Amino acid sequence: MEIKRMAEIFLPKLDTNPLKNPMLFVAGPRQVGKTYMTRQTNFPYFNWDTAEVKKSFLRDPYFFRDHSPWVIFDEIHKRRDWKKLLKGYFDSEHRRENFIVTGSGRFNLSQKGGDSLQGRYDLYHLLPILYREFVGMPTNYHLSAPNFTEFLPSPQFSSDRDLIEFGGFPEPLIRGKQAFLNKWQDLYLQRLVQEDIRDFSRVIELGKIELLARLLPDRVRSPISLKALSEDLDVSRDSIKNWLKLFETLYLGFSLPPWSRKIHRAVKKEQKWFFYQWTFCEEPAARFENYVAVQLQSLCHLWRDAGLGVYEVYYLRDQDRREIDFVITKGLKPVALVEAKLSETSWQASLDYYARGLNIPSFIVTQEGPCKRISDSKWILPFAQFLNSVS
């Protein structure tokens, strides 16, 4: 089973001029398929985390030159001087090639001073497998911006049951075995803490960091309480906050901020947490909401990477206990409200309240069930059908 990724459209071709384009950075979680996708270009590949590449660099800093127009550097960002090194390569007057740079952590590219790579790179994301990738894209597929105002559901769509059950990372999804998934998840967390966090940080309380990661699945769906987690782990709130940021840096998951602009009595500070591998959540409703969060977040990254607009995802909650699971925005303007429910349900009063106030379409997406049009801009439908219609 080979899954074609939408992000492949951003990769350079053999005839792409290396000297007239910026470097191409591909960021995303470990084991999500970055190396496999970029190596399909057949450009020379070098993993800077291996002893072989480290030795080659010591012998010759330009060891990678072999007349190829593009070169792939994997995990180079684990070097402390990686920005200075890449800047030197890219700015060299004798440069003949360009660089595709991949890594399993966020590239810290905002640093000021002489190491700045500003204007020298384009950043793209490869995140867990999208529904459209899972069911297969038609040969004439064209990525375009969504139009929620004129939404019409596709009458034909494929089930996403296996995607929900085994997650969006290629290996456990392709294997399709629960026992393999259980072992994969356990090893994933262990390696992220014992290897990636050790490489990125001087934090020494690795045991408590791993315990935090294992406690978080039960906190999905609700705003994160730093106070409660700090008491559970007997550490400071600042430690919890920093560890969550570290998890985001390494793409274990992401925080979803509340939408509060022009919302009366809105919650403004508390954030929600979601895992990129939604199968860490065992409870069905939590897993489904986490799955919806990742699919929407990944689509927004894809639309943004393609230059279709600055799309983002938030949640909405006010002090009168009205809550919306997801608010999709474009250029900081809400364009759609999405509520996630396991099965068919009645229309939600909170959706009506905010759909009227914001004057935008609203959707209740379900794991299974019929498609119902409540009014011109109100729909209840399976999430797979929703995704098949907007992506």
C-alpha positions in Angstrom: 0.0 0.0 0.0 1.6 3.2 -1.2 0.1 6.5 0.0 0.8 9.5 -2.2 1.3 12.7 -0.1 -0.1 16.1 -1.2 3.1 17.8 0.0 5.0 16.2 -2.9 3.8 19.1 -5.1 6.2 21.3 -3.2 9.3 19.2 -4.0 11.7 20.4 -6.7 12.0 18.5 -10.0 15.3 17.5 -11.7 15.1 20.5 -14.0 14.3 23.0 -11.2 17.0 25.7 -11.2 18.9 25.3 -7.9 20.4 28.8 -8.0 17.1 30.7 -8.6 15.2 29.2 -5.7 15.4 29.3 -1.9 16.2 26.2 0.1 13.3 23.9 0.8 12.7 23.0 4.5 10.3 20.1 5.3 9.3 19.9 9.0 7.1 17.4 10.8 6.9 14.5 13.3 9.4 11.7 13.4 8.3 8.6 11.3 5.7 10.6 9.4 7.3 9.9 6.0 9.6 13.0 5.4 12.7 10.9 4.5 10.7 8.5 2.3 8.9 11.4 0.4 12.0 13.5 -0.2 14.1 10.5 -1.3 11.6 9.7 -4.0 13.3 12.7 -5.9 16.4 10.5 -6.2 18.6 13.4 -5.1 21.7 12.6 -3.0 20.7 12.1 0.7 22.8 12.7 3.8 21.7 12.1 7.4 23.7 14.4 9.6 22.8 12.2 12.6 25.0 9.4 11.3 28.7 8.8 12.1 29.4 8.4 8.3 28.2 11.9 7.5 30.0 13.4 10.5 33.3 11.9 9.4 32.8 13.0 5.8 32.2 16.5 7.0 35.4 16.6 9.0 37.4 15.4 6.0 35.7 17.8 3.6 33.0 20.4 4.5 31.8 20.2 0.9 31.6 16.3 0.8 28.1 16.4 -0.7 29.0 17.9 -4.1 28.6 15.5 -7.0 27.1 17.6 -9.7 23.5 17.1 -8.5 21.3 20.2 -8.6 19.7 19.4 -5.3 20.9 17.7 -2.1 18.9 16.4 0.8 20.1 17.1 4.3 18.3 15.2 7.1 18.6 16.1 10.8 21.2 18.8 10.2 19.3 21.0 12.7 20.7 18.9 15.5 24.0 20.6 15.0 24.3 23.7 17.2 25.9 25.7 14.2 23.5 24.4 11.6 22.1 27.7 10.6 25.6 29.2 10.2 26.6 26.2 8.2 23.7 26.3 5.8 24.0 30.0 5.4 27.6 29.6 4.4 26.7 26.9 1.9 23.8 28.9 0.4 25.7 32.2 0.1 28.9 30.7 -1.4 29.7 32.3 -4.7 30.9 28.9 -5.9 27.6 27.2 -5.1 26.2 24.8 -7.8 23.4 23.1 -5.8 20.5 23.8 -3.5 19.3 22.0 -0.4 16.2 20.2 0.8 16.4 20.1 4.6 14.3 17.8 6.7 14.0 17.1 10.4 11.8 15.7 13.1 11.6 18.9 15.1 10.5 22.5 14.4 13.2 24.6 12.8 14.0 27.5 15.1 14.4 30.1 12.3 13.6 33.3 14.1 17.0 33.8 15.6 18.5 37.2 15.1 22.0 38.1 14.1 24.6 36.5 11.8 22.9 33.0 11.8 19.7 34.3 10.3 18.4 32.4 7.2 15.8 35.0 6.4 14.9 35.0 2.7 16.9 31.9 2.0 14.3 29.2 2.6 10.7 28.2 2.1 9.1 26.1 4.9 6.7 23.3 4.3 5.1 20.7 6.5 4.5 17.0 6.3 2.0 16.0 8.9 0.0 12.8 9.5 -1.8 11.3 6.6 -4.8 13.3 5.4 -8.1 11.7 4.6 -7.7 12.7 0.9 -4.3 11.0 0.8 -5.6 7.9 2.6 -8.5 7.2 0.1 -6.3 8.2 -2.9 -6.2 11.3 -4.9 -7.6 11.3 -8.5 -5.0 11.8 -11.2 -6.5 15.2 -12.1 -6.5 16.4 -8.4 -5.9 20.1 -7.9 -5.3 21.7 -4.5 -7.5 24.7 -4.0 -8.8 26.9 -1.2 -12.0 25.8 0.5 -15.3 27.6 0.0 -17.3 27.0 3.1 -20.0 29.5 2.2 -20.9 27.5 -0.9 -20.4 24.1 0.7 -22.0 21.1 -1.0 -21.3 17.6 0.2 -19.9 15.0 -2.1 -22.5 12.3 -2.6 -19.8 9.6 -2.9 -17.0 9.2 -0.3 -14.9 6.4 1.3 -14.8 5.3 4.9 -12.1 6.7 7.2 -12.6 3.9 9.8 -9.1 2.4 9.5 -7.6 5.9 9.5 -9.3 6.6 12.8 -8.4 3.2 14.2 -4.7 3.1 13.3 -3.7 6.7 13.1 -2.1 8.9 10.4 1.5 7.6 10.6 2.4 5.3 7.7 3.8 2.3 9.4 1.0 1.4 11.9 -1.6 2.4 9.4 -0.2 0.2 6.6 0.3 -2.7 9.0 -3.3 -2.4 10.3 -2.7 -4.5 13.4 -3.7 -3.4 16.9 -0.8 -5.2 18.6 1.7 -3.5 16.3 0.1 -0.2 17.0 0.3 -0.6 20.7 4.0 -1.5 20.6 4.8 1.3 18.1 3.1 3.9 20.3 5.0 2.8 23.4 8.4 2.9 21.6 7.5 6.2 19.9 7.1 8.0 23.3 10.2 6.3 24.7 12.4 7.4 21.8 11.0 10.9 21.6 11.8 11.4 25.3 15.1 9.5 25.5 16.5 10.6 22.2 14.9 13.7 20.7 14.3 15.6 24.0 17.8 14.8 25.1 19.2 16.2 21.8 17.0 19.4 22.0 17.2 20.2 25.7 19.2 20.0 28.9 16.2 18.8 30.8 17.1 16.0 33.2 13.7 15.0 34.5 13.1 12.7 31.5 11.0 10.3 33.6 8.5 13.0 34.6 8.4 14.3 31.0 7.5 10.8 29.7 4.8 10.5 32.4 3.4 13.9 31.3 3.1 12.6 27.8 1.3 9.5 29.0 -1.1 11.6 31.2 -2.1 14.0 28.4 -4.5 11.6 26.4 -7.0 11.8 29.3 -6.8 15.6 29.0 -7.8 15.8 25.4 -11.1 17.6 24.7 -10.7 19.9 27.8 -8.6 23.0 28.3 -5.2 22.1 29.8 -4.9 22.9 33.5 -1.3 23.7 34.3 -2.1 23.7 38.0 -3.6 20.2 38.0 -0.7 18.7 35.9 1.9 20.4 38.1 0.3 18.9 41.2 0.1 15.4 39.6 3.8 15.5 38.7 5.0 17.5 41.7 6.7 20.1 39.5 6.2 23.8 38.9 3.6 25.2 36.4 6.5 26.7 34.5 8.0 23.2 34.0 4.7 21.9 32.7 4.4 24.9 30.3 8.0 24.4 29.1 7.6 20.7 28.6 4.4 21.2 26.6 6.3 23.6 24.4 9.0 21.0 24.0 6.4 18.5 22.9 5.2 20.9 20.3 8.8 21.6 19.1 9.2 17.9 18.5 5.7 17.5 16.9 4.3 15.1 19.5 1.2 17.3 19.3 0.0 20.9 19.3 -1.9 23.4 21.5 -5.1 24.9 20.2 -5.6 28.4 21.4 -9.1 29.9 22.2 -10.7 32.3 19.7 -11.6 35.4 21.5 -11.7 38.4 19.1 -15.0 40.2 19.3 -16.4 37.4 21.5 -18.2 38.7 24.7 -16.9 37.0 27.9 -14.7 34.7 25.9 -12.1 32.4 27.5 -8.8 33.9 26.4 -5.9 31.9 28.0 -6.6 28.2 28.5 -5.4 26.1 25.5 -6.4 22.6 24.4 -3.9 19.8 23.7 -4.1 17.3 20.8 -1.7 14.5 19.7 -0.6 14.2 16.1 -1.1 10.4 16.5 -4.8 10.5 17.7 -4.7 6.8 18.6 -2.9 7.8 21.9 -6.5 8.6 23.0 -8.3 5.3 23.8 -11.7 6.8 24.7 -13.7 6.9 21.4 -15.1 10.5 21.7 -11.6 11.9 22.6 -10.0 9.9 19.8 -12.5 11.2 17.2 -12.2 14.8 18.4 -8.4 14.5 18.3 -8.6 13.0 14.8 -10.8 15.9 13.6 -8.4 18.4 15.2 -5.4 16.9 13.3 -7.1 16.7 10.0 -8.2 20.4 10.2 -4.8 21.5 11.5 -3.0 19.6 8.7 -5.3 21.0 6.0 -4.7 24.5 7.3 -1.0 24.0 7.1 -1.3 22.6 3.6 -3.4 25.5 2.4 -1.0 28.0 4.0 2.1 26.2 2.6 0.5 26.4 -0.9 0.0 30.1 -0.6 -3.8 29.9 -0.5 -4.2 32.0 2.6 -3.3 32.1 6.3 -5.6 29.4 7.6 -5.6 28.5 11.3 -7.7 26.5 13.8 -8.9 27.6 17.2 -11.6 26.5 19.7 -14.2 28.8 21.2 -15.5 28.9 24.8 -17.2 31.6 26.8 -17.9 32.1 30.5 -21.6 31.2 29.9 -20.4 27.6 29.1 -21.0 27.9 25.4 -18.3 26.0 23.4 -17.4 25.3 19.8 -14.8 22.5 19.2 -13.2 24.2 16.2 -13.1 27.6 14.6 -11.4 27.8 11.2 -10.1 31.2 10.3 -8.5 32.8 7.2 -6.5 35.9 7.8 -7.8 36.0 11.4 -11.4 36.1 10.2 -13.6 33.1 11.1 -14.8 31.2 8.0 -16.4 28.1 9.6 -17.4 26.5 12.8 -17.0 22.7 13.3 -18.4 20.6 16.1 -17.2 16.9 16.5 -19.7 14.2 17.6 -19.3 10.5 17.5 -22.8 9.9 16.1 -25.8 11.7 14.8 -27.1 14.3 17.1 -29.5 17.2 17.3 -28.4 20.7 16.4 -26.4 22.5 19.1 -27.6 25.8 20.6 -24.0 27.1 20.9 -23.5 26.6 17.2 -26.6 28.6 16.4 -25.6 31.4 18.8 -22.1 31.9 17.3 -23.0 31.1 13.7 -25.5 34.0 13.8 -23.1 36.3 15.7 -20.2 35.6 13.3 -22.4 35.1 10.2 -20.4 32.0 9.0 -21.3 28.4 8.0 -21.5 25.8 10.8 -21.0 22.0 10.7 -21.6 19.1 13.1 -19.3 16.3 11.8 -19.8 12.7 12.9 -17.9 9.5 12.7 -20.9 7.8 11.1 -24.4 8.7 10.2 -26.5 10.4 7.5 -26.0 13.8 5.9 -28.6 16.4 6.9 -28.9 19.9 5.7 -30.5 21.9 8.5 -30.5 25.2 6.6 -28.4 26.9 3.8 -25.3 27.1 6.0 -25.9 24.4 8.6 -25.0 20.8 8.1 -24.8 17.5 10.0 -22.7 14.9 8.1 -20.0 12.3 8.4 -16.5 13.9 8.8 -15.2 11.7 5.9 -17.9 13.3 3.7 -16.9 16.8 4.9 -13.2 16.2 4.2 -14.0 14.7 0.8 -15.9 18.0 0.0 -13.4 20.6 1.2 -10.0 19.0 0.5 
